[in-house]
Amino acid sequence: MVFKKIFNNLIMGNHQEGKIKGDIYIFLESTKVNTGGTLSGTIHISLKEQISDPQLLIIFKGSEFVNFRTQHTTSTGKSTITYQITHTGKQLVCELKAMLLAWSNSTVLPGNYSFPFQLKIYDSILPTFYSFVSISGYAKIEYKIKAQLHAKDLKPIKYKQIVSVFTSNITLPPELYPSQITNESLGHGSILCCFHKEASTAKIWLDRATFGNTDSIDVNLETNLSNFSARIKRVEIEIKKIISVDANKSMKTTQNQSHRMWRKNFYPEILPWSGTLIQKFTLPVAEMLANENSYTMNSNLIKCQYVVRVKLHTNYRCFKCYGFKEANQGVVILPFQVEVERVPPPIPPEEWKSNVLPYSSISYESQDTMSSNTTLVRSFVSESLIRDLQGSDPLAEIDK
C-alpha cells in the first residue's frame, strides 16, 4: 500500500512540501488576561534558511470541550450485554485572526527576528473553565494563542500557548442566580421534623450569594427546640456541584452529574428544650475547588451550579422523616484567576539576539452579527488593522 501511494504520487507529479527550518515562540508578558483586556507579548522567529514570500499570522481561539461516558444494557434472548459509549463534543467559542506581517515577492535571510504585539480580547466570552464530569470525563473551556509563519512552497512552523481568560464581572442568567438573600427566603421551615412541626423549627440562610476563590461561605443555622425533647447531635454540611454536559443537543446526549465537592460534620451544643439559637458554620471555597477551575455558568455544552446542603442529625428518629429533613441553598461561585504554566522556549531567551521589527497593535472595531445557531462563534479579521508590508524589504524595515 505504501509503495502504491508513492508510485501514484510520482505519476501525478505530486511532491511532499518541506517544512520551514527554524523555530517560533510566543513570549507573553502574562498568560492570564481579563475579558476585554489586552494580551501583550513578542513572537520570536529563528530562521535557519532563506524563505520566500513569508506571512506571519497570530490567532486567538477558544473552544468548549466535553467528554463523558454513558452505560447501556441490551438483552438478546437469555444474555444481557452491558457496554459503554464515549461522548465527545466540541464547539468554537471565539476565533480572532490577524496578519502581523506579509512580504510579497521578497525573501528573508536566515537570522533571528522579534515581533512585539498587543492583541485585544473579546469582552463577551466566558472565562476559562475546567471541571471533572466523572472519573474519566471532563468539561472545559480553553483558550490558546497561536503564531504561524508561512512561506512559499514550505509547510508553516507553528507555536501554541494556552491562555487563562478571567472576568470579575460575570453576568448570570436568572435561573442560575439564587433568590434575594433574606432570612425568610432561604430554607425557612425546610428542615423541620415532619412529625414535630409545632415543637421544633430550624432554618438556614447565607449572608450573601456570590463567592470567589479567596472567600469562605458562612452558613447561619437558627434552631428553636423549646418544645422538643431531642438533642441535635450533629450538623452535616456539604457543597455539591451539579453539572450538566451535552455532546450533541440534536442527539439528546445530555449527562447530568452531582458531585460532592466538600463535606464536614459539626458538633454544636444544641440541647433539648433549648430556645432560639443562631450558629455560624464556615465552609472554605478554595479547598473545595483545589483541583478545578470551575464556576457557576451556563454555556452551549456546559451548565454548572453549586448547592449548599445542610442536614441535622438528632438522637431521635421520626417514623416518617427519620429526624430533620435537609435544606438546600444555591450559591454562586465566581470565576477564578489562574496563571497558566509557561512552556520553555526552544531557544534560551539570551540566545535569540533578535532584530526587532516595528511594534504591532491588533484590535477590532465591531463584532459580527451572528445567527441563533452560532451564538458563541465569532470569527473575523479587521482589514483596516492588518499590518501589510507587501513589496518592502524586511531587513530595510529593521534598520529604520
N, C-alpha and C positions, 0 to 999 in steps of 0.2 A: 504493500500500500504506500509506503514512504517513497519507494523508487518510482512508482506510478505518478505520484504527485510531483516529484522533481521533474520527471520526463514531460508531464503536461505543461509545467511552468516554462521549460525550455522551448517547447514547441510554440507556446503562445507569446514568447518573448518577455515573460514576467521576470522581475528580479526583486530580491529582498533588499529593502532600503536599510542602510546602516543607520546607526544612532549617532547623534551629536556627541563628540568626545569632549567631555568636560563635566563639571559639577555645577549644581544650582542649589541655593539655600535661601530661606527666608528668615531673617532675624527680626523678631518683633520686640518692641520696647516693653510690651506686656502681652501675655497670652490671654488676658481677660479683657472684655470690653462691655460697656453698658449699651443697651439698645439706644439707637440714635447717636451713639458716640463714634469715635474715630479710632481705627487701627493704624498705628504708626510703625514703620519698620524700614528695612532695607533688603532688597533682593541682591544677593551676591552671585555672580557667574564667573566661573573659571574655565576658559576655553583652552583646549589642548591642540586645536587645529583651526584653520581658517574656515569660516562658514559664509554662505551667500544668502542674501535676502532674509535676514533674521527678523523675527517678530517675538516680542515679549508680552505675554498676557498674564493678567492677575485675575483670579476667580475666587469669590467668596460664596460658599454654598452650604446650605443646611438641609437636613432631611430627618424625617421621622422613621424610626425602625421599630418593629415589634417582632417577637419570636416566641412562640409558645407551643405546647403540645396538648392535644386532646385525646382522651382514651375512648375507644369504641369497642362494642361487643356485637358479634354476629353469631347466629345459630344456624347450623346446617345439619338437619337431622338430629342425631344424638350428640353431636360435638358442638362445642362453643369456642369461638376464637376471639381472643382479646388482642387488640392492636392499637398502636398509637399513630397519630398523624401530626406532623410538624407543620405549623402555620407560620409563614413569614410575610411581613408586609412592609412596604417602603413607600413614602410619599415625599415629594420635594416640598420644602418649606420656603426656601428662597434661593435665588441664584443671581449674583451680581458679577458681570464680566466687564473688564476694561482692558484696552491695549495700551501698555505703557509706552512702548517704542515700536516703530516699524520702519525698516530700511529697505527700500526698493532699488533694485539694480545696484546694490552695494555689497561689499564684503567686509567682514570684521576679522581682524587678525587675532591670533592666539594671545591670551592675556587675561587679567582679572578685571572685572567691571562691577560697579555697585550702582544700584538704582534706589535711592530713597523714595518713599511714597507715604501717602496718607490715604486711607480708604474709609469713607463714611459708611456706617452700618445702618440698616433699616431701623426705624423706631417702633415698628409694629409687629415684631416677631416674638415668639415665645422664647424664654431663656433656655439654656442648656438643661437637659433633663436626663436622669438615669434612674431606673428602678428595676429590681427583680420582680418578675411576674410569678415565677415558681422556681424550683431548684435549678431547672435548666433553661428557663425563659427569661426574657428581659424586654424592657420598653425604654426607648431613649430618643432624645432629640439632640443631634450632634451637628456642630458647625466646623468647617475646615476652610482654610485659606490656601490657595494653590497657585504656584507660579509655573509657567510653561514657556520654554524657549523653543521656537520653531525655526527651521532653516530649510532652504531649498534641497529637495531630494534626500533629506535625512529625517529620521524619526526624532521627535522632540525629546528633550530632557525635562523632567517634572520634579516638583517637590511639594509635599503637603504638610501642613501643620494644623493640629487641632486647636480651635479657639473656644474659650469659655465665654458664652454670652450671658449677661446678667441684667436684671432690671430691678429697680426699687419701687416701681410704680405699676404693678401688675393690675390689670382690670379683669375681674372675675365675672362670669355670667351669674345671674341671680340665683339659679338653682344650686350653685356651689357655696353661696355666702350664708353663714349662719344668721339666725334671727337676731333682732336687736338685743343687745346684752342688757337684760334686766332680770332681777331675781324671779319675777313672776313668769317669764317666758322660757326659762331654761330648766327643764326637768321637774317642774313643780308637781309633786304628787306622783311622779313616775317610778319611785322606788318604795312605794307603800307595800306593806304586807296585805294581801287581798282579804284575809280573814279579820285582821285587826285594824281596819281603815280608820275607825274613830279613835283608836287608842294610841296610834303612833303615826308620826309624819316624818318624812325626810325629803330633802330636795338638794339639788346641786346647782351651782352657777359659776361662771367664769368672769373674771374682771374685764377681759377683752377678748376679741375674736381672732386676731391675727398675731402670728408669732414668727420670728426669724430664728436663724440657727444659733444665735447667742442668747436667746431668751429661754425662760422657763415658763411652763404652763402652771398657773396656780388654780387648783380646783377647790372651791368652797363647798363644804358639806354642812348643812344645817339639819339637826335632828331634834325631835321632841318626843321623848319617851315617858311623858308624865303619867300615862295610864297603861304602860306596857311593862310586863314582868320579865321580858327577855333582855339579855345583855348583848350589845353589838361587840363581838369579839374580834372581828377582822373587817377591814375595808380593802377591797380588791380594786385596783385602778389599772387600766391598761389603755394604750393608744393603738388603735387599729387603722390600717391603711386599706382602703377599698379601691382597687384598681381594675379598670375595665379596658381591655385592648381588643382591637378589631383588625384583622389582617386584610379583610376584603369585605366592605359593607354590602356589596351586591350579593355576596355568597353567604352572608349572615354567619361569619366565623367569629363572633364575639365570645370572649372569655372573661368571666368575672372572677376575681380572686379577692379574698380577705386575708390580710396578714397581720399578725400581732407584732407590732414594732417594739413595744416596751410594756412590761408588766411588773408591778410591785405590790406587795401586801403591806398594809399599815395596821398598827395595833393601837388604836387610841383607847382612852378610858371613857367609854360611853356606857354607863351603868343603867340597870333597870330603874324605872320610876324617875329618871332624871328629867329635868326640864329642858328648855331650849339650849342647845349647844351649837356653836359655829366653829368649825375647824378648817384649817387650810392645809392642803397637800400639794407639794411641789413636784412637777414632772420635768425632767431635762429633755429639751428638744435635740440638742447636739448629740447626746448619747443615743437617742432614738434613731437618728439618721446618719450614724457614723460611717456606714458603708454605702450610703446612697447620696444622690444629688437630686432629690425629688421634692415636689411641692404641689400644692393644690392647683389643679389645672384641668382644662378640657380642650383637647385638640381634635383633629380629624380621626386619628387612630388610637388616642390615649385619653383616658379620663381617670383622674386621681383625686381621692377625697380622704380626709382624716376624721376620726371619731374618737372622743374620749369616753370610755366606758367605765362606769362605777357600779360596784355591787357590794351590798352589805351582807355579812355572814353573822348569824346570831347563834346562840345556844338553844334556840327554839326552832322547831320545824313545823311550819304551817302545812296542813294536809293538802292544800291547793298549790301554793307557790313555793313551798319549802323555805320560807323566810321572806326576805325583802326581794322585790324584783330589781332588775338592773336598770340603770339610766344611761342613755347615750346622748352625747352632745357633740355636734360638729365643730371643728376648728379649722382655721385657715393657716397652712404652713407656707411662708413666703419663700421665693427662690433664694438659693444660697449663692454666694460669690466664691467661685472656685478657681484656683490657679492651676492651669494645665501644665503637666511636666514637659519641659523642653527637650527636644531631640538634639543630640550633639551634632554640630555641623560636620560635613565630610572633610573640610579643611579647617585647621585651627584658625581662629579669627586673626591672630597676629601674622599669619602667612598669606592672607588674601592680597595685601598690598594693592588695593584696587584703584582703578581710575574711576573717580566718582562722577557720574553723569548728572545732568540737571535734575532738580527736585520735581517730583510729580505729585499732584494732589487730585485724587479721584473722588467724586461725589455724584449725586444725582439731583435732578430738579423736581421730578414728579414720578409717581408710580403708575404702572399700567392699570387700566380698568379691567378687572378680571371677571370671568363668568362664575356662576354659582358653584360649578363643579370643580373649580380650581381656586378655591377661596384663599388658600395659603401659598399659592405658587406665584412667584414674582421673578421675572427674568427679562432683562433688557440691558442695552448698552447706550449710554448717553453720548451721542456722536460729538456734541459740542465740547465734551470733556475728555476726548481721546487725544493723547499726545501723539502727533504723527510727524515723524522726521523723514518722510519719503524724499529720496533724491539727495539727502545730505550725507556728509561724511561723518560717521560717529566719532572717529578719532579727532576730527577737527572740532566737533562739538565739545569733546572733553577738554581740549586745550583752551577753550574760552574762559 
